[in-house]
Amino acid sequence: MKIAIDGPGGAGKSTLSKKLAKYFNLVYIDTGAMYRAAGLACVRKGINIKEQPTEAVKIVNASDIDLLPGDTGQKIMLNGEDVTGLIRTPEISMAASDVSAIPEVRIRLVEMQRKLAETKSVIMDGRDIGTYVLPDAPIKIFLTASPEERAKRRYLELTERGDACKYEDVLAELLIRDKNDSTRAFSPLKQAEDSILVDTSEMNFEESLDYLIKIIQERL
């Protein structure tokens, strides 16, 4: 079984996918975390990803990126280090967006993602899962919400974690990332023709989860 969940940043893909994986006894694969780890590797090397894409490719190819099960969910490993708590900052979000626009990086990480889905029943979330990574997935969902609602959710997530930020800055960065993700030349963010559009702007988390469970059950 393969379930593909795509959508823009802040739509709740990761949080909802984790719950869905537990409900349906699937392996959850957070592809966005893999790109965040790749972005973190480049940031640590001090390069400008947009201006030095060749260097970024070298850094990512030399990095060991892996997903492991953890006590509280999935752990993202970078060169043997658990970086799960380091990859959710606005800086790393933008780095992930920049590095994900490089075709050579996407090809390498997509190969890893497809191998993970070869022998397991998975739910995989990202921005091009239904269109590029798992185009044969029998269940595809495009999850979205208004930019303002997504920025509000991300702002609350950051402030609850203790990160100092402003809602206006979170919204501005989200809009930039939306544009970068949807206009990149290679495998951009877009809704697959056979996916189901789900707008959660007017839904809380529980309502969104119940709605997605119903959709998946109907198609199973």
N, C-alpha and C positions, 0 to 999 in steps of 0.2 A: 504494500500500500504506500502510495506517495501522495502527500498533500502539500500543495504549494501555496504559500501566502505571501503576496507582494503588497507594496504600498510605500508611501513616502514616510520620512522620518517623523516620529512622534505619533504615529497612528495607533500604537499599541500592539504592533505585530509580535514583538518578543514576549511580552508579558502574557498575551492571550495564547500564543503558540505553546508556551510552557504548560499552561493549564490544559489546553487541548491535548497535548501529548500525554499528560498524566491521565486524563479522562479516557482516552482511546487506547492507552498503553502503546504509544508510539515513541520512537527516538526523536528527540528534538534537536534540530541543527540550526544554530544561529549564525547564518552566513555573514550578517552584518558585523558580528563580533570578530570574525576573521579579518575583515577589511579594517576594522578598528585596530586590531593587533598589528596589521601591516603598516597602518598609518603611524602607530606608536613607534614602531621600529625605525621609521624614517625620521620622525621628530627627534628621537634620541640621537640620531646621527647628525642632526642639525642641518638637514638639507631643505631646500625649497622644492617641494614635490612638483609643482607646476612648471618651474623653470629647469628642473633637473630630473626629468622622467627616467632617463637612462640610469642614473644613479639610484633612483627609487627602485627600479626593477632589480638591480644588483643586490640591494639591501634586502628586498623581499625574498629573492631567490636564495639568499644566504641565511634566511631566517627559518627557524623551525616553529611552525604555527600548528597548534593542535587543539581539539576540543575534548574535554574529559568530563565525566559525570562528577558532580560534587554534592556535598551534603545539602546545600540550599539551591541546587540547580546546576547548570552547566558551567564548567570552568574553562576559561580561555588561557592557553599556555603560549608563551613566547620565549623560545630558546630555553625551555625548562622552567621558566618563571611564571607563576600564577599572576596574570595581569588583569584579572576580572574586574578588580576595583579601580583600575587606572584608565580604563578605555571609554568611560562615559562622560568625559568632560567636553565642553564646547570645542576646545582646541583639537582634541582627537577626533571629534565628529567631523570637523572640516578636513582634517588630514585624511580620514577614511574616505570622504567624498572625492578628494583630489586623487588619492592613490587608486581608487576604484575606477577612475576614468582612463587608466592606462591599460590598453588591451593585453599586454603581456602579463600584467598582474592578474587581471580577471581570468585569463586562460589558465594560469597556474592554480588559482584558488578554486575555480570551477571544476577542474579535474579532481581536486581533493574532495569537493562536495559531492560530485557524482559517484565517486568510489564509496563514500559513506552511505549512499542511498542504494547501492547495488544489492546488498545482502540483508538489509533491514527495512522494516516498515517505518517510514519517517514522516515527520512534518517539518518542512524547511521554510524559513521565512527570509525575505530579502527584497530586492528590487527588480530582479530579472529571473526569478525562479521559474515561473510559469511560461515565460517567453524564451528562455535560453538554457537555464541550468537543467530543469526537468520539464521539458515541453510535453512529455508523454504522461505527466501526472494526471490521473483521472479526476482529481478534485483540485480546482484552482480558485482562489479567492483573492480579490483585490480589495484590501482594507484601507480606508481613508477617513479623513475628517477635515473640517475646515482648517486653514492655516492657523487661525486664531485659537481654535480649540486645541490643536496639536501643540502650539507654543505654550498654552496654559498648562497642559499636562506635563510637558518637558520642564517648564519653570518650576512647577510644584515638586517634581522628582528631584531636581537639582537642589532646591532650597531645603527640602526635607533631609537631604544627604549632607547638608551643611555647606554647600557651595555658594559663594557670594555671586549673585547675578541679577540682572534686571530683565523683566518680562520683555521690554522693547528690544533688548539685545538678542534675547533668545528667539523672538519672532523674526528679526532681521536675518540672523544666521540660518534659521530654518528655511526662509524664503530663498536664500542664496543656495543652500544645499538642494532644495527642490529643483531650482533652475539647472544647477550643475548635473544632477542625476538624470533629469529628463531630457537634457540636450546633448549629453555626451555622445560622441560618434559611435562608440562600440557598446552594444547591449544596453541601451538607455532604459530608465524606468518608464514603463508603460503597461497598461492593462492588456493582458492576453485576450484574444477574441473569445475564447471559450471559458473565461473566468467569470465569477460572480462578483459584482460590485457591492460592497458593504460600506456604507457611510455611517460612522458611529458618532457623528457630531452631537446628536441629541440623545445618545445612549450613555449610561454609566457603565462601569466595567462589568458588573454582573449581567446587565441586559445584553451587552455585546457578546459576552461568553455564551449565554444561553442561545442567542441568535445563531452564532457560529456552530454550536453543537447541533442545533436543529438542522442547519444546512447540510452538515457533514453526514448526519444520520440519514437524511433523506436520500443522499447519493450513495451511501453504503448499501 
